[in-house]
């Protein structure tokens, strides 16, 4: 029996290496797609009306927000940009953005959820977090690891209320009312004009979405409005 030539052996070895690389790539691709789908399913659960606007407990609302931001960060690391992840998490299909829907005004609930998740994801980035293993593991449990960089390094972020529960009881259980911020020694300090404007806009949007009544909206806005000195 003739011994295979060296060139034949090398060509077969190269072929097997290519096949192995293709198989490994396919496995990696499938796992990536499976994780992307799982992230969207988890985010859809958080953005449902019963979860996003009607949590039983304030602590669970905060944990759900942190989980949602962690999911968006992980999805971005898997090459799905935050806006796409948020849209898919709300059940908005790709064809929503076709020419037939290009000028369609988003529903009030969609605007509220998108604004909340997008702004909190941006705050997550501004605090110096990245989608590393330690950060994502902590966020899956509804917690943050210490801030990695900056003047607040080593401390944990805090979650503030746009609309104080003192003005509207129960607002501490509404995810849309929560905002991730750096820790502050004066957590109950006076809100800035921009924060007050954001709170008033949220009250209007909640009324537009029929989540609160118009009378409640007016009471919230009145409570946020301080008399001129």
Backbone as CSV, one residue per row, in Angstrom:
resi,resn,N_x,N_y,N_z,CA_x,CA_y,CA_z,C_x,C_y,C_z
1,UNK,0.847,-1.191,0.000,0.000,0.000,0.000,0.883,1.242,0.000
2,UNK,0.556,2.136,-0.886,1.386,3.328,-1.042,1.175,4.279,0.133
3,UNK,2.254,4.776,0.675,2.178,5.733,1.783,1.717,7.087,1.259
4,UNK,0.710,7.716,1.941,0.231,9.034,1.487,1.364,10.042,1.487
5,UNK,1.361,10.888,0.503,2.398,11.905,0.412,2.207,12.958,1.501
6,UNK,3.274,13.675,1.767,3.215,14.727,2.790,2.229,15.812,2.399
7,UNK,2.186,16.132,1.104,1.265,17.184,0.655,-0.186,16.753,0.848
8,UNK,-0.466,15.452,0.627,-1.830,14.945,0.814,-2.224,15.035,2.287
9,UNK,-1.303,14.609,3.153,-1.583,14.652,4.595,-1.840,16.086,5.051
10,UNK,-1.014,17.015,4.559,-1.183,18.415,4.937,-2.508,18.977,4.435
11,UNK,-2.885,18.592,3.214,-4.147,19.101,2.657,-5.341,18.569,3.440
12,UNK,-5.275,17.281,3.826,-6.372,16.711,4.610,-6.442,17.346,6.003
13,UNK,-5.260,17.582,6.580,-5.223,18.220,7.896,-5.805,19.628,7.829
14,UNK,-5.448,20.350,6.768,-5.974,21.704,6.600,-7.487,21.675,6.424
15,UNK,-7.965,20.689,5.675,-9.411,20.548,5.463,-10.133,20.298,6.787
16,UNK,-9.566,19.400,7.605,-10.178,19.098,8.899,-10.174,20.312,9.824
17,UNK,-9.100,21.096,9.759,-9.035,22.316,10.573,-10.129,23.290,10.158
18,UNK,-10.319,23.438,8.847,-11.364,24.338,8.338,-12.740,23.857,8.778
19,UNK,-12.978,22.543,8.657,-14.269,21.981,9.076,-14.499,22.225,10.563
20,UNK,-13.448,22.001,11.369,-13.562,22.214,12.810,-13.877,23.672,13.121
21,UNK,-13.222,24.583,12.410,-13.467,26.010,12.631,-14.904,26.375,12.272
22,UNK,-15.414,25.806,11.194,-16.794,26.079,10.786,-17.774,25.562,11.829
23,UNK,-17.504,24.350,12.326,-18.385,23.764,13.353,-18.378,24.616,14.616
24,UNK,-17.182,25.033,15.054,-17.082,25.857,16.258,-17.773,27.201,16.068
25,UNK,-17.618,27.782,14.886,-18.281,29.055,14.595,-19.795,28.889,14.624
26,UNK,-20.276,27.791,14.036,-21.719,27.536,14.008,-22.272,27.362,15.418
27,UNK,-21.538,26.626,16.254,-21.976,26.430,17.643,-22.016,27.762,18.381
28,UNK,-20.963,28.573,18.194,-20.903,29.880,18.840,-22.039,30.781,18.363
29,UNK,-22.318,30.733,17.066,-23.383,31.558,16.485,-24.741,31.163,17.051
30,UNK,-24.975,29.849,17.132,-26.261,29.363,17.657,-26.431,29.762,19.119
31,UNK,-25.364,29.601,19.913,-25.441,29.981,21.328,-25.699,31.476,21.482
32,UNK,-25.056,32.267,20.618,-25.241,33.717,20.664,-26.684,34.084,20.361
33,UNK,-27.257,33.474,19.325,-28.648,33.746,18.961,-29.606,33.288,20.056
34,UNK,-29.309,32.158,20.661,-30.157,31.664,21.750,-30.138,32.624,22.928
35,UNK,-28.957,33.157,23.256,-28.865,34.104,24.370,-29.569,35.409,24.025
36,UNK,-29.429,35.863,22.779,-30.134,37.075,22.362,-31.643,36.906,22.524
37,UNK,-32.157,35.758,22.123,-33.595,35.487,22.251,-34.017,35.438,23.714
38,UNK,-33.169,34.839,24.558,-33.484,34.755,25.987,-33.512,36.141,26.625
39,UNK,-32.587,37.005,26.215,-32.557,38.375,26.735,-33.845,39.108,26.388
40,UNK,-34.285,38.996,25.144,-35.510,39.671,24.710,-36.707,39.150,25.490
41,UNK,-36.761,37.845,25.711,-37.878,37.264,26.470,-37.896,37.799,27.902
42,UNK,-36.714,37.898,28.520,-36.639,38.427,29.888,-37.047,39.893,29.924
43,UNK,-36.612,40.652,28.918,-36.941,42.076,28.880,-38.429,42.288,28.624
44,UNK,-39.027,41.444,27.809,-40.468,41.540,27.568,-41.255,41.323,28.851
45,UNK,-40.767,40.440,29.703,-41.430,40.206,30.985,-41.369,41.450,31.871
46,UNK,-40.219,42.132,31.860,-40.053,43.326,32.691,-40.874,44.493,32.160
47,UNK,-40.993,44.623,30.831,-41.695,45.770,30.248,-43.199,45.562,30.127
48,UNK,-43.704,44.449,30.590,-45.155,44.254,30.581,-45.801,45.254,31.535
49,UNK,-47.052,45.593,31.285,-47.742,46.578,32.123,-47.739,46.182,33.592
50,UNK,-47.979,44.903,33.862,-48.068,44.449,35.250,-46.735,44.556,35.970
51,UNK,-45.628,44.541,35.229,-44.306,44.646,35.843,-43.810,46.084,35.859
52,UNK,-43.923,46.781,34.743,-43.308,48.101,34.617,-44.058,49.177,35.391
53,UNK,-45.368,49.019,35.512,-46.173,50.065,36.141,-46.877,49.629,37.424
54,UNK,-46.821,48.330,37.762,-47.643,47.843,38.871,-46.910,46.819,39.735
55,UNK,-45.692,47.133,40.129,-44.976,46.226,41.025,-45.639,46.211,42.403
56,UNK,-45.573,45.079,43.085,-46.121,44.986,44.438,-45.231,45.699,45.461
57,UNK,-43.910,45.622,45.236,-42.965,46.122,46.233,-41.956,47.072,45.588
58,UNK,-41.600,48.126,46.328,-40.652,49.111,45.816,-39.286,48.480,45.541
59,UNK,-38.844,47.590,46.418,-37.541,46.946,46.236,-37.500,46.119,44.954
60,UNK,-38.603,45.440,44.654,-38.637,44.628,43.443,-38.647,45.501,42.193
61,UNK,-39.267,46.679,42.274,-39.242,47.610,41.142,-37.806,48.032,40.849
62,UNK,-37.042,48.336,41.894,-35.652,48.738,41.706,-34.819,47.598,41.135
63,UNK,-35.011,46.398,41.658,-34.267,45.246,41.144,-34.609,44.978,39.678
64,UNK,-35.871,45.139,39.325,-36.290,44.896,37.941,-35.647,45.898,36.995
65,UNK,-35.544,47.166,37.419,-34.876,48.167,36.589,-33.416,47.787,36.377
66,UNK,-32.737,47.395,37.441,-31.323,47.024,37.323,-31.165,45.813,36.405
67,UNK,-32.048,44.827,36.544,-31.988,43.658,35.657,-32.174,44.079,34.204
68,UNK,-33.126,44.971,33.960,-33.400,45.415,32.590,-32.184,46.097,31.979
69,UNK,-31.528,46.975,32.737,-30.350,47.665,32.219,-29.215,46.671,31.981
70,UNK,-29.081,45.684,32.855,-28.079,44.640,32.644,-28.337,43.849,31.375
71,UNK,-29.605,43.562,31.101,-29.961,42.834,29.880,-29.628,43.648,28.638
72,UNK,-29.906,44.949,28.682,-29.586,45.817,27.541,-28.079,45.872,27.325
73,UNK,-27.314,45.969,28.418,-25.853,46.003,28.310,-25.311,44.695,27.744
74,UNK,-25.845,43.577,28.208,-25.398,42.280,27.695,-25.756,42.128,26.224
75,UNK,-26.954,42.561,25.860,-27.381,42.474,24.464,-26.475,43.308,23.564
76,UNK,-26.070,44.478,24.049,-25.160,45.320,23.278,-23.821,44.621,23.067
77,UNK,-23.375,43.863,24.074,-22.123,43.110,23.937,-22.260,41.961,22.944
78,UNK,-23.508,41.580,22.647,-23.784,40.529,21.661,-24.170,41.120,20.310
79,UNK,-23.814,42.397,20.110,-23.986,43.082,18.821,-25.429,43.449,18.496
80,UNK,-26.270,43.620,19.514,-27.616,44.156,19.295,-27.659,45.505,19.996
81,UNK,-27.830,46.585,19.238,-27.746,47.911,19.837,-28.896,48.157,20.809
82,UNK,-28.715,49.072,21.773,-29.722,49.292,22.819,-31.109,49.633,22.299
83,UNK,-31.192,50.484,21.279,-32.513,50.859,20.765,-33.257,49.650,20.211
84,UNK,-32.556,48.803,19.479,-33.180,47.593,18.935,-33.606,46.662,20.060
85,UNK,-32.747,46.504,21.063,-33.087,45.636,22.192,-34.328,46.136,22.917
86,UNK,-34.393,47.445,23.156,-35.554,48.013,23.848,-36.819,47.810,23.028
87,UNK,-36.732,48.052,21.725,-37.907,47.866,20.865,-38.375,46.414,20.864
88,UNK,-37.435,45.492,20.713,-37.796,44.073,20.731,-38.329,43.672,22.102
89,UNK,-37.769,44.285,23.145,-38.244,44.004,24.492,-39.665,44.477,24.733
90,UNK,-40.125,45.423,23.913,-41.510,45.882,23.989,-42.400,45.149,22.989
91,UNK,-41.809,44.191,22.268,-42.590,43.421,21.310,-42.780,44.106,19.982
92,UNK,-41.960,45.129,19.692,-42.061,45.844,18.420,-41.221,45.107,17.391
93,UNK,-41.860,44.595,16.364,-41.171,43.823,15.337,-40.457,44.750,14.363
94,UNK,-39.548,44.152,13.592,-38.773,44.932,12.635,-39.656,45.639,11.629
95,UNK,-40.753,44.989,11.199,-41.583,45.602,10.164,-42.300,46.847,10.660
96,UNK,-42.249,47.085,11.983,-42.822,48.312,12.541,-42.137,49.530,11.950
97,UNK,-40.853,49.367,11.591,-40.068,50.483,11.104,-39.986,50.519,9.573
98,UNK,-40.842,49.762,8.919,-40.898,49.819,7.467,-41.520,51.138,7.046
99,UNK,-41.552,51.402,5.737,-42.069,52.670,5.234,-43.511,52.915,5.644
100,UNK,-44.291,51.847,5.776,-45.701,51.995,6.130,-45.877,52.579,7.523
101,UNK,-44.849,52.407,8.379,-44.969,52.856,9.758,-43.961,53.959,10.095
102,UNK,-43.309,54.494,9.070,-42.223,55.443,9.314,-42.681,56.655,10.110
103,UNK,-43.912,57.101,9.857,-44.409,58.302,10.510,-45.382,58.001,11.639
104,UNK,-45.463,56.754,12.045,-46.398,56.384,13.101,-45.902,56.890,14.447
105,UNK,-46.785,57.570,15.181,-46.449,58.088,16.502,-46.434,56.947,17.512
106,UNK,-45.350,56.809,18.293,-45.311,55.741,19.301,-46.435,55.904,20.322
107,UNK,-46.915,54.796,20.826,-47.933,54.828,21.863,-47.326,55.400,23.152
108,UNK,-48.160,56.063,23.987,-47.624,56.659,25.225,-46.846,55.670,26.086
109,UNK,-47.356,54.433,26.237,-46.652,53.441,27.049,-45.267,53.155,26.473
110,UNK,-45.183,53.065,25.151,-43.893,52.821,24.502,-42.925,53.959,24.788
111,UNK,-43.408,55.190,24.689,-42.543,56.344,24.944,-42.022,56.326,26.378
112,UNK,-42.899,56.010,27.316,-42.500,55.989,28.724,-41.418,54.940,28.961
113,UNK,-41.649,53.732,28.470,-40.695,52.635,28.687,-39.373,52.930,27.996
114,UNK,-39.446,53.400,26.751,-38.220,53.675,26.001,-37.406,54.776,26.681
115,UNK,-38.069,55.843,27.100,-37.369,56.948,27.763,-36.696,56.482,29.044
116,UNK,-37.404,55.707,29.840,-36.859,55.206,31.107,-35.642,54.318,30.878
117,UNK,-35.779,53.328,30.013,-34.690,52.372,29.810,-33.496,53.020,29.125
118,UNK,-33.752,53.872,28.138,-32.651,54.503,27.417,-31.860,55.439,28.337
119,UNK,-32.561,56.283,29.104,-31.861,57.234,29.973,-31.096,56.512,31.083
120,UNK,-31.676,55.447,31.624,-30.980,54.714,32.682,-29.797,53.922,32.136
121,UNK,-29.902,53.433,30.899,-28.752,52.766,30.285,-27.618,53.771,30.069
122,UNK,-27.968,54.979,29.643,-26.944,56.014,29.457,-26.297,56.381,30.792
123,UNK,-27.094,56.428,31.866,-26.518,56.686,33.191,-25.580,55.554,33.613
124,UNK,-25.951,54.327,33.284,-25.107,53.154,33.538,-23.734,53.335,32.884
125,UNK,-23.725,53.806,31.649,-22.461,54.024,30.947,-21.690,55.199,31.543
126,UNK,-22.391,56.274,31.886,-21.726,57.457,32.443,-21.068,57.159,33.787
127,UNK,-21.600,56.177,34.498,-20.999,55.780,35.772,-19.747,54.919,35.576
128,UNK,-19.440,54.585,34.322,-18.213,53.848,34.024,-18.350,52.347,33.953
129,UNK,-19.585,51.853,34.021,-19.786,50.403,33.972,-19.589,49.865,32.561
130,UNK,-19.161,48.614,32.491,-19.057,47.876,31.236,-19.747,46.526,31.413
131,UNK,-20.055,45.892,30.286,-20.773,44.608,30.334,-19.807,43.457,30.598
132,UNK,-19.069,43.550,31.711,-18.157,42.464,32.070,-18.883,41.441,32.936
133,UNK,-18.221,40.324,33.199,-18.862,39.212,33.910,-19.335,39.628,35.298
134,UNK,-18.481,40.324,36.048,-18.828,40.717,37.415,-20.051,41.633,37.423
135,UNK,-20.063,42.609,36.536,-21.172,43.567,36.495,-22.472,42.885,36.115
136,UNK,-22.449,42.077,35.054,-23.674,41.418,34.592,-24.189,40.415,35.613
137,UNK,-23.282,39.724,36.296,-23.706,38.760,37.318,-24.438,39.463,38.454
138,UNK,-23.886,40.587,38.909,-24.531,41.344,39.987,-25.884,41.888,39.542
139,UNK,-25.959,42.371,38.306,-27.199,42.986,37.829,-28.297,41.953,37.598
140,UNK,-27.924,40.733,37.258,-28.926,39.672,37.129,-29.618,39.412,38.461
141,UNK,-28.900,39.674,39.548,-29.471,39.507,40.886,-30.159,40.779,41.372
142,UNK,-30.207,41.803,40.508,-30.866,43.047,40.877,-30.019,43.979,41.713
143,UNK,-28.695,43.893,41.550,-27.789,44.729,42.338,-26.693,45.259,41.430
144,UNK,-26.001,46.294,41.907,-24.857,46.844,41.201,-23.575,46.476,41.935
145,UNK,-22.491,46.221,41.204,-21.183,46.185,41.859,-20.752,47.628,42.134
146,UNK,-19.684,47.838,42.888,-19.213,49.207,43.123,-18.889,49.919,41.802
147,UNK,-19.070,51.231,41.797,-18.739,52.041,40.621,-17.245,51.886,40.337
148,UNK,-16.867,51.555,39.080,-15.463,51.217,38.805,-14.519,52.406,38.694
149,UNK,-15.020,53.557,38.241,-14.127,54.696,37.998,-14.803,55.993,38.431
150,UNK,-14.019,57.071,38.411,-14.583,58.383,38.685,-14.559,58.758,40.154
151,UNK,-15.108,59.938,40.468,-15.059,60.444,41.850,-15.830,59.599,42.857
152,UNK,-16.799,58.808,42.378,-17.584,57.948,43.272,-17.115,56.495,43.218
153,UNK,-15.918,56.282,42.724,-15.375,54.925,42.599,-15.401,54.190,43.936
154,UNK,-15.863,52.934,43.891,-15.930,52.120,45.094,-17.267,52.172,45.799
155,UNK,-18.089,53.162,45.454,-19.430,53.264,46.027,-20.442,52.668,45.052
156,UNK,-21.647,52.473,45.518,-22.698,51.940,44.655,-23.664,53.048,44.240
157,UNK,-24.214,52.961,43.031,-25.213,53.950,42.619,-26.451,53.857,43.508
158,UNK,-27.265,54.891,43.444,-28.531,54.889,44.156,-29.656,55.101,43.153
159,UNK,-30.840,54.690,43.530,-32.002,54.854,42.664,-32.914,55.912,43.272
160,UNK,-33.196,56.920,42.481,-34.008,58.047,42.913,-35.390,57.980,42.269
161,UNK,-36.307,58.751,42.840,-37.654,58.855,42.284,-37.787,60.187,41.544
162,UNK,-38.258,60.135,40.308,-38.573,61.371,39.605,-39.737,62.074,40.297
163,UNK,-40.788,61.307,40.595,-41.950,61.815,41.327,-41.916,61.195,42.715
164,UNK,-41.813,62.020,43.727,-41.718,61.500,45.090,-42.998,60.776,45.496
165,UNK,-42.878,59.622,46.158,-44.064,58.942,46.692,-44.819,59.797,47.702
166,UNK,-44.152,60.807,48.260,-44.843,61.716,49.177,-45.879,62.552,48.431
167,UNK,-45.635,62.799,47.143,-46.590,63.539,46.317,-47.646,62.600,45.757
168,UNK,-47.213,61.425,45.329,-48.134,60.438,44.744,-47.802,59.061,45.317
169,UNK,-48.515,58.630,46.345,-48.232,57.329,46.968,-48.259,56.185,45.953
170,UNK,-47.286,55.294,46.081,-47.201,54.152,45.176,-46.235,54.352,44.027
171,UNK,-45.754,55.586,43.833,-44.839,55.851,42.728,-43.488,55.166,42.917
172,UNK,-43.197,54.729,44.141,-41.953,53.999,44.376,-42.006,52.588,43.806
173,UNK,-43.190,52.145,43.367,-43.359,50.806,42.798,-43.487,50.841,41.280
174,UNK,-43.292,52.015,40.686,-43.407,52.191,39.235,-42.003,52.303,38.647
175,UNK,-41.600,51.329,37.839,-40.240,51.321,37.282,-39.967,52.581,36.477
176,UNK,-40.971,53.064,35.754,-40.801,54.259,34.927,-40.428,55.484,35.747
177,UNK,-40.674,55.448,37.046,-40.411,56.588,37.923,-39.026,56.525,38.560
178,UNK,-38.232,55.516,38.199,-36.939,55.305,38.847,-35.791,55.783,37.964
179,UNK,-34.779,56.328,38.599,-33.612,56.815,37.859,-32.337,56.452,38.613
180,UNK,-31.407,55.831,37.899,-30.108,55.463,38.466,-29.207,56.694,38.465
181,UNK,-28.646,57.012,39.632,-27.775,58.184,39.752,-26.579,57.845,40.640
182,UNK,-25.545,58.696,40.606,-24.430,58.502,41.539,-24.919,58.687,42.971
183,UNK,-24.234,58.081,43.938,-24.639,58.268,45.334,-24.458,59.717,45.755
184,UNK,-25.342,60.180,46.624,-25.287,61.560,47.091,-25.474,61.585,48.596
185,UNK,-24.742,62.453,49.241,-24.891,62.590,50.690,-26.233,63.225,51.038
186,UNK,-26.803,63.945,50.073,-28.071,64.644,50.301,-29.121,64.068,49.372
187,UNK,-29.533,62.825,49.649,-30.464,62.129,48.758,-31.813,62.827,48.677
188,UNK,-32.223,63.497,49.738,-33.506,64.181,49.755,-33.351,65.669,49.427
189,UNK,-32.227,66.017,48.820,-31.991,67.417,48.504,-32.958,67.954,47.462
190,UNK,-32.898,69.258,47.253,-33.806,69.927,46.332,-33.537,69.475,44.901
191,UNK,-34.594,69.176,44.165,-34.459,68.749,42.773,-34.066,69.928,41.901
192,UNK,-33.330,69.642,40.838,-32.971,70.687,39.887,-34.161,70.989,38.985
193,UNK,-34.077,72.103,38.265,-35.156,72.466,37.342,-35.343,71.397,36.267
194,UNK,-34.237,70.814,35.809,-34.321,69.775,34.775,-35.011,68.534,35.322
195,UNK,-34.688,68.158,36.557,-35.326,66.992,37.179,-36.816,67.223,37.391
196,UNK,-37.182,68.443,37.788,-38.602,68.770,37.970,-39.333,68.711,36.635
197,UNK,-38.690,69.225,35.581,-39.311,69.185,34.253,-39.518,67.745,33.795
198,UNK,-38.538,66.876,34.059,-38.661,65.462,33.678,-39.784,64.791,34.454
199,UNK,-39.921,65.133,35.729,-40.985,64.551,36.552,-42.358,64.988,36.056
200,UNK,-42.492,66.256,35.699,-43.772,66.753,35.177,-44.119,66.073,33.852
201,UNK,-43.110,65.898,33.002,-43.353,65.236,31.716,-43.780,63.792,31.927
202,UNK,-43.171,63.115,32.894,-43.572,61.743,33.194,-45.017,61.706,33.661
203,UNK,-45.419,62.648,34.507,-46.811,62.694,34.974,-47.768,62.865,33.797
204,UNK,-47.410,63.724,32.859,-48.263,63.928,31.677,-48.348,62.653,30.847
205,UNK,-47.212,61.997,30.657,-47.193,60.780,29.847,-47.975,59.653,30.522
206,UNK,-47.865,59.540,31.836,-48.630,58.512,32.551,-50.129,58.746,32.397
207,UNK,-50.539,60.007,32.393,-51.955,60.319,32.181,-52.357,60.026,30.740
208,UNK,-51.490,60.374,29.787,-51.784,60.087,28.376,-51.932,58.591,28.131
209,UNK,-51.191,57.799,28.889,-51.246,56.341,28.750,-52.361,55.723,29.586
210,UNK,-53.140,56.571,30.252,-54.262,56.125,31.101,-53.793,55.263,32.271
211,UNK,-52.572,55.484,32.703,-52.051,54.775,33.873,-52.454,55.509,35.149
212,UNK,-52.514,56.834,35.076,-53.067,57.635,36.168,-54.161,58.529,35.594
213,UNK,-55.025,59.025,36.451,-56.099,59.909,36.008,-55.575,61.335,35.834
214,UNK,-56.317,62.128,35.067,-55.912,63.515,34.841,-55.832,64.295,36.150
215,UNK,-56.742,63.996,37.070,-56.729,64.699,38.357,-55.454,64.390,39.137
216,UNK,-54.982,63.151,39.034,-53.733,62.770,39.705,-52.557,63.477,39.048
217,UNK,-52.580,63.527,37.722,-51.527,64.265,36.992,-51.453,65.707,37.479
218,UNK,-52.605,66.361,37.566,-52.632,67.764,37.987,-52.116,67.918,39.419
219,UNK,-52.468,66.979,40.284,-52.004,67.038,41.669,-50.491,66.861,41.744
220,UNK,-49.961,65.946,40.926,-48.512,65.732,40.906,-47.791,66.983,40.426
221,UNK,-48.272,67.554,39.328,-47.624,68.749,38.776,-47.690,69.904,39.765
222,UNK,-48.827,70.037,40.441,-48.951,71.090,41.455,-47.969,70.851,42.597
223,UNK,-47.799,69.589,42.987,-46.871,69.262,44.065,-45.419,69.485,43.688
224,UNK,-45.128,69.404,42.385,-43.762,69.617,41.906,-43.448,71.084,41.666
225,UNK,-44.479,71.901,41.613,-44.307,73.316,41.306,-44.139,74.106,42.591
226,UNK,-42.996,74.734,42.726,-42.747,75.549,43.920,-43.051,77.007,43.611
227,UNK,-43.630,77.732,44.542,-43.937,79.144,44.294,-42.671,79.955,44.070
228,UNK,-42.766,80.964,43.262,-41.628,81.852,43.047,-41.292,82.582,44.344
229,UNK,-40.013,82.720,44.658,-39.626,83.411,45.903,-39.989,84.891,45.858
